[in-house]
Amino acid sequence: MVGQTRTSVAIIGGGPGGLGTAISLSELPFLEVTLYEKHSESREAGAGLSLSSNAWRVLDLLGASRGGSKAAPNPTLINGQNAYTGKVLSVVEHPENSAVDQRGAIRARRTRLQQALLARVPEGIIKYSKKLVHLDDLPDEGVRLTFADGTEVRADIVVGADGIHSAVRKSLFPDHKLRFTGNTAFRVLVPKSRLISLPEITSTTAWWWGKAGHVYFSDVDDEIENSDPLFEITVRSYHEPEIPGKTVGWGIPAANEKGRVPRQGMEFDQRVRDAVDAVEEGEWWEFAGFAGPRLDHITGWGKVALIGDASHPLSGAFGSGATFAMEDGWILARALELTQFTGRPLSDALEIFSQIRSPYYTRMYNHLDEVEEKLQQVHAQNTDFDGFLKSKIDSFLYGDKDFIYKNDISKVWDAYLEGNEPQE
Ligand SMILES: Cc1cc2nc3c(=O)[nH]c(=O)nc-3n(C[C@H](O)[C@H](O)[C@H](O)COP(=O)(O)OP(=O)(O)OC[C@H]3O[C@@H](n4cnc5c(N)ncnc54)[C@H](O)[C@@H]3O)c2cc1C
């Protein structure tokens, strides 16, 4: 590119979406990519995550498939249990087991995915301790980015990969507001050896359902490849109180004051309480649920794109949000490549990105609406608690989700190209 000015791209956020986008965009020689991350180093606060065929496909494209190494194969079956009595109410096939990839569906440590992605990001393009506070549209000159440390930079394109509380989204759509739902997840990975006295807990992947919350248990490590495998515990509380002045956040260490997390399951079956009690002070991470209106647009100013949780806070609804974010970045790269080589303006690339990804998210939202409708019907039914739980579990399993777990993002792009071939 000697003698030519490259298009500058600023990616905000170094989660799976930002890192995946940095890999995809760095492969395009006409772009100069910088990623700004607010933390002083790369960190991944979550616990485990599920990866199915859709994930393998995008990870292969990013050269980061080893993010799924040493992981636990998804169990064939998942239990749904009454959290108070332990009664097994439902044993179902894991919804993601429809994996068409021979590596199957797996549950992996998030840190491993993060490390695999980081290893593929070219050296020197990540700037740490750079918290974006605001963007300004500079007509004909790109975008000005202002950081919390008072510095400013300019970029031709900005990618908002800064998660659910996105500062990029706030600049683009200042009227879009999130609210705390009270539905909070507390997540942790503990050495499985710590739970040795609880074989009923560690031998199954299970959801233990209560009235005001549930607990999820799962392997995240392959037992053969890890000498002391880790085990995932997620405690969901549906009605966390909103305490004025108290920080509620996404991926922050949970203040476990007075045993706050175990208290969620105080009346739960003794085995659940013992497992939760095995978590030590300071180990929990908290993910406070926020919701807001769905966005009509995921791009703005013809030069800013929102990807991953910044554009569609699904709160882990399909257990595939990291994959969605990486797919977003890969499609954005294809769109920029296409417009560059066909001499079209940058804004066209953003339009193509939105044209491909927005309907996909709309399809997910429609699915969630249908599930919600089923849940409302369940609440209206007058059954005993076990009957209610059984119907609730069934409503989560409702519908065909192959459009998610079997999604092949490169085929999505091919289909776009085929549909847009110039007519003879
Ligand atoms: C309980 C639960 C279970 C889940 N299970 C799964 C699962 O099994 N599989 C799966 O794929 N997904 C799962 N998800 C969803 C998944 O965690 C998210 O969808 C995914 O992390 C989104 O990636 P992202 O890169 O868009 O955002 P994030 O992962 O939130 O990353 C955002 C990044 O931006 C940085 N940042 C934020 N603000 C700024 C700023 N102002 N300036 C600079 N940097 C900033 C942050 O520090 C962070 O590094 C789950 C979520 C929850 C809550």
The ligand as an ORCA input file, in Angstrom:
! r2SCAN-3c Opt
* xyz 0 1
  C     -25.159    -16.024     31.965
  C     -24.659    -15.874     30.567
  C     -24.358    -17.013     29.831
  C     -23.880    -16.893     28.519
  N     -23.541    -18.022     27.858
  C     -23.021    -17.931     26.621
  C     -22.590    -19.096     25.920
  O     -22.704    -20.209     26.408
  N     -22.066    -18.952     24.668
  C     -21.929    -17.720     24.094
  O     -21.427    -17.624     22.957
  N     -22.338    -16.599     24.739
  C     -22.868    -16.669     25.974
  N     -23.260    -15.549     26.624
  C     -23.257    -14.259     25.904
  C     -21.867    -13.704     25.708
  O     -21.255    -13.548     26.979
  C     -21.909    -12.339     25.029
  O     -22.876    -12.345     24.012
  C     -20.528    -12.003     24.425
  O     -19.556    -11.897     25.445
  C     -20.618    -10.701     23.649
  O     -19.342    -10.346     23.173
  P     -18.981     -8.840     22.860
  O     -17.593     -8.852     22.358
  O     -20.054     -8.251     22.025
  O     -19.084     -8.060     24.262
  P     -18.312     -8.281     25.623
  O     -17.895     -9.684     25.787
  O     -19.176     -7.673     26.677
  O     -16.982     -7.407     25.473
  C     -17.012     -5.999     25.495
  C     -15.587     -5.474     25.671
  O     -15.611     -4.051     25.547
  C     -14.868     -3.437     26.617
  N     -15.457     -2.106     26.829
  C     -16.676     -1.833     27.351
  N     -16.893     -0.498     27.352
  C     -15.779      0.074     26.811
  C     -15.413      1.433     26.559
  N     -16.236      2.444     26.858
  N     -14.205      1.680     26.000
  C     -13.349      0.643     25.681
  N     -13.655     -0.669     25.929
  C     -14.857     -0.951     26.477
  C     -15.060     -4.419     27.771
  O     -14.058     -4.276     28.762
  C     -14.992     -5.774     27.045
  O     -13.648     -6.196     26.884
  C     -23.729    -15.615     27.936
  C     -24.034    -14.479     28.676
  C     -24.489    -14.607     29.993
  C     -24.786    -13.399     30.795
*
